[in-house]
Amino acid sequence: TERCAVKHFSRIWSDTCKKVGLEKRKMHNLRHTFAVMEWLRTGDIYLVCKKLGHSSVTTTEIYTKFEESELRKHFPIEAVRLCDGGQVLEGSQATNYNYGKA
């Protein structure tokens, strides 16, 4: 069944991540990474919302709140453009999802 296939793929994903030293990563991390990369690429939160299948931009905005230092570390070139006029928050205002680490 579909549920078994997803569970099987999730297990393969988890095992592969462990083998390459990426502990505590889940398949949902791919969704977060896609959302961040697409938002950085397009700057269009509504497009990202639609692509993720969210019914509300409010849900999608969860993916776009980072500490500037984390954003610059993982996406240095895109972060410079974004941090100059984007929605990056600092300190206690930011939500750092750390790319899904548990």
ZADO-1210 file (C-alpha; in nm, 4 decimals, padded with zeros to 6 digits):
<atoms>
<atom x="00.0000" y="00.0000" z="00.0000" code="THR" pos="1"/>
<atom x="00.0954" y="00.3648" z="-00.0283" code="GLU" pos="2"/>
<atom x="00.1460" y="00.4020" z="00.3468" code="ARG" pos="3"/>
<atom x="00.3866" y="00.1067" z="00.3529" code="CYS" pos="4"/>
<atom x="00.5830" y="00.2527" z="00.0615" code="ALA" pos="5"/>
<atom x="00.6173" y="00.5888" z="00.2362" code="VAL" pos="6"/>
<atom x="00.7259" y="00.4186" z="00.5581" code="LYS" pos="7"/>
<atom x="00.9807" y="00.2100" z="00.3666" code="HIS" pos="8"/>
<atom x="01.1226" y="00.5143" z="00.1885" code="PHE" pos="9"/>
<atom x="01.1346" y="00.7049" z="00.5182" code="SER" pos="10"/>
<atom x="01.3408" y="00.4250" z="00.6703" code="ARG" pos="11"/>
<atom x="01.5807" y="00.4227" z="00.3732" code="ILE" pos="12"/>
<atom x="01.6119" y="00.8026" z="00.3983" code="TRP" pos="13"/>
<atom x="01.6830" y="00.7875" z="00.7717" code="SER" pos="14"/>
<atom x="01.9400" y="00.5081" z="00.7353" code="ASP" pos="15"/>
<atom x="02.1160" y="00.6887" z="00.4494" code="THR" pos="16"/>
<atom x="02.1335" y="01.0135" z="00.6460" code="CYS" pos="17"/>
<atom x="02.2881" y="00.8320" z="00.9416" code="LYS" pos="18"/>
<atom x="02.5483" y="00.6700" z="00.7145" code="LYS" pos="19"/>
<atom x="02.6640" y="01.0092" z="00.5866" code="VAL" pos="20"/>
<atom x="02.6601" y="01.1735" z="00.9294" code="GLY" pos="21"/>
<atom x="02.3305" y="01.3613" z="00.9122" code="LEU" pos="22"/>
<atom x="02.1675" y="01.2455" z="01.2323" code="GLU" pos="23"/>
<atom x="01.8034" y="01.3145" z="01.3154" code="LYS" pos="24"/>
<atom x="01.6957" y="01.4055" z="00.9646" code="ARG" pos="25"/>
<atom x="01.3487" y="01.3201" z="00.8407" code="LYS" pos="26"/>
<atom x="01.1927" y="01.3224" z="00.4965" code="MET" pos="27"/>
<atom x="01.0002" y="01.6322" z="00.5991" code="HIS" pos="28"/>
<atom x="01.3360" y="01.8123" z="00.6038" code="ASN" pos="29"/>
<atom x="01.3272" y="01.7908" z="00.2236" code="LEU" pos="30"/>
<atom x="01.0016" y="01.9859" z="00.2250" code="ARG" pos="31"/>
<atom x="01.1550" y="02.2573" z="00.4427" code="HIS" pos="32"/>
<atom x="01.4641" y="02.2738" z="00.2235" code="THR" pos="33"/>
<atom x="01.2527" y="02.3013" z="-00.0910" code="PHE" pos="34"/>
<atom x="01.0406" y="02.5760" z="00.0635" code="ALA" pos="35"/>
<atom x="01.3427" y="02.7779" z="00.1715" code="VAL" pos="36"/>
<atom x="01.5248" y="02.7383" z="-00.1589" code="MET" pos="37"/>
<atom x="01.2162" y="02.8251" z="-00.3631" code="GLU" pos="38"/>
<atom x="01.1436" y="03.1288" z="-00.1461" code="TRP" pos="39"/>
<atom x="01.5033" y="03.2480" z="-00.1741" code="LEU" pos="40"/>
<atom x="01.4978" y="03.1880" z="-00.5502" code="ARG" pos="41"/>
<atom x="01.1667" y="03.3605" z="-00.6236" code="THR" pos="42"/>
<atom x="01.0998" y="03.5852" z="-00.3248" code="GLY" pos="43"/>
<atom x="00.7326" y="03.4932" z="-00.3765" code="ASP" pos="44"/>
<atom x="00.5769" y="03.3470" z="-00.0624" code="ILE" pos="45"/>
<atom x="00.2430" y="03.2982" z="-00.2417" code="TYR" pos="46"/>
<atom x="00.4058" y="03.0816" z="-00.5081" code="LEU" pos="47"/>
<atom x="00.5776" y="02.8728" z="-00.2404" code="VAL" pos="48"/>
<atom x="00.2455" y="02.8422" z="-00.0553" code="CYS" pos="49"/>
<atom x="00.0781" y="02.7102" z="-00.3682" code="LYS" pos="50"/>
<atom x="00.3591" y="02.4667" z="-00.4465" code="LYS" pos="51"/>
<atom x="00.3510" y="02.3273" z="-00.0924" code="LEU" pos="52"/>
<atom x="-00.0263" y="02.2912" z="-00.1047" code="GLY" pos="53"/>
<atom x="-00.0851" y="02.5097" z="00.1994" code="HIS" pos="54"/>
<atom x="-00.4281" y="02.6650" z="00.2343" code="SER" pos="55"/>
<atom x="-00.2824" y="02.9693" z="00.4085" code="SER" pos="56"/>
<atom x="00.0299" y="03.1793" z="00.3584" code="VAL" pos="57"/>
<atom x="00.0509" y="03.1930" z="00.7382" code="THR" pos="58"/>
<atom x="00.1493" y="02.8265" z="00.7370" code="THR" pos="59"/>
<atom x="00.4088" y="02.8856" z="00.4669" code="THR" pos="60"/>
<atom x="00.5580" y="03.1791" z="00.6572" code="GLU" pos="61"/>
<atom x="00.6731" y="02.9337" z="00.9249" code="ILE" pos="62"/>
<atom x="00.9312" y="02.8139" z="00.6733" code="TYR" pos="63"/>
<atom x="01.0666" y="03.1650" z="00.6135" code="THR" pos="64"/>
<atom x="01.1644" y="03.2783" z="00.9623" code="LYS" pos="65"/>
<atom x="01.5316" y="03.2234" z="01.0377" code="PHE" pos="66"/>
<atom x="01.8125" y="03.3642" z="01.2381" code="GLU" pos="67"/>
<atom x="02.0245" y="03.5565" z="00.9904" code="GLU" pos="68"/>
<atom x="02.3421" y="03.3695" z="01.0884" code="SER" pos="69"/>
<atom x="02.1830" y="03.0323" z="01.0051" code="GLU" pos="70"/>
<atom x="02.0491" y="03.1576" z="00.6735" code="LEU" pos="71"/>
<atom x="02.3876" y="03.3012" z="00.5775" code="ARG" pos="72"/>
<atom x="02.5609" y="02.9767" z="00.6747" code="LYS" pos="73"/>
<atom x="02.3417" y="02.7514" z="00.4592" code="HIS" pos="74"/>
<atom x="02.2525" y="02.9876" z="00.1733" code="PHE" pos="75"/>
<atom x="02.5262" y="03.2558" z="00.1746" code="PRO" pos="76"/>
<atom x="02.4668" y="03.4215" z="-00.1630" code="ILE" pos="77"/>
<atom x="02.0872" y="03.4190" z="-00.1425" code="GLU" pos="78"/>
<atom x="02.0953" y="03.5393" z="00.2178" code="ALA" pos="79"/>
<atom x="02.2857" y="03.8543" z="00.1302" code="VAL" pos="80"/>
<atom x="02.0129" y="03.9525" z="-00.1168" code="ARG" pos="81"/>
<atom x="01.7362" y="03.8596" z="00.1246" code="LEU" pos="82"/>
<atom x="01.8866" y="04.0168" z="00.4350" code="CYS" pos="83"/>
<atom x="01.9281" y="04.3470" z="00.2578" code="ASP" pos="84"/>
<atom x="01.5510" y="04.3847" z="00.2234" code="GLY" pos="85"/>
<atom x="01.3779" y="04.0620" z="00.3124" code="GLY" pos="86"/>
<atom x="01.1974" y="03.9082" z="00.6065" code="GLN" pos="87"/>
<atom x="01.4905" y="03.7763" z="00.8080" code="VAL" pos="88"/>
<atom x="01.4446" y="03.8211" z="01.1804" code="LEU" pos="89"/>
<atom x="01.7156" y="03.8382" z="01.4452" code="GLU" pos="90"/>
<atom x="01.7423" y="03.6980" z="01.7957" code="GLY" pos="91"/>
<atom x="01.4313" y="03.6139" z="01.9934" code="SER" pos="92"/>
<atom x="01.2027" y="03.7231" z="01.7090" code="GLN" pos="93"/>
<atom x="01.3384" y="03.4507" z="01.4831" code="ALA" pos="94"/>
<atom x="01.2287" y="03.0933" z="01.4614" code="THR" pos="95"/>
<atom x="01.5284" y="02.8774" z="01.3809" code="ASN" pos="96"/>
<atom x="01.4058" y="02.5455" z="01.2501" code="TYR" pos="97"/>
<atom x="01.7651" y="02.4283" z="01.2066" code="ASN" pos="98"/>
<atom x="01.6508" y="02.2477" z="00.8952" code="TYR" pos="99"/>
<atom x="01.4356" y="02.0047" z="01.0875" code="GLY" pos="100"/>
<atom x="01.6829" y="01.8770" z="01.3451" code="LYS" pos="101"/>
<atom x="01.4950" y="01.7191" z="01.6292" code="ALA" pos="102"/>
</atoms>
